[in-house]
Amino acid sequence: MITKLIEIEEYHRLISVLHGRDHLIVELLASTGLRVSELVQLKRSDIDLNAQLIRLNATKTKTQAYREVIIPAPLVPDLKKYMDQLEGEYLFPGQGKPHLTSQRIRQIIHDGAVKAGIQVAYRDNTKGKRNLWKVTPHTLRSFHAVHSLDCGVPISDLQSQLGHRSLTSTSRYLEAGVNHRRKSYKKFIF
């Protein structure tokens, strides 16, 4: 079961406090379902704005399989504008490094979530008494999955988008989607 989910209103609060590159990072993670490890390795040559695709070669994915990820049409203009200003091959260049690190992306998201007032710490008793944060890169991936299912995207299409080998991995979002919808319907009045 997916325990850390953000609501659409929380997502909008998050992106409203971010600007430029950081805003685009969060939008890409949430709108495409990319893993943070895939995002940091993106090169300009991986992105085809005309086809609205990100082409991930097998060495960049967790499953070691080539994958094409759809870029939602509303994101294309912002991505194009950002890419037009870029120098170098990586989409998100780092300072003194070829690209941003996964840890830096986590920090950007954490800082934005704190600023938006949506960051919450959870206790993880299975790994000692450390905090797990509600809003992380993987939370945005889960947000993408649940929101896609809520909007009627077929689970097999979501499986391809997320790069899951097994439909079982993707189907865990169905239960989260039902719970998410149930919570939403509590607000529904007719």
BELZI-V672644 format. One line per field, one symbol per residue. phi: phi as a letter, one per 20 degrees, with the letter a starting at -180 (. if undefined). A space follows every 10 residues. Layout:
# BELZI-V672644
phi->???
This chain:
# BELZI-V672644
phi->.eedcdegff ffffffedcl gfffgfffff edmfffffff efdgfeddff elcdddfgfe dfelcfbddf eggfeggfff gfffefcnee fcfdemcfbg egfffgfgff ffffffmdec ededffcndd edefdcgfgf ffggffffff enffffffgf femefdffff ffffffffff fgffffefcc
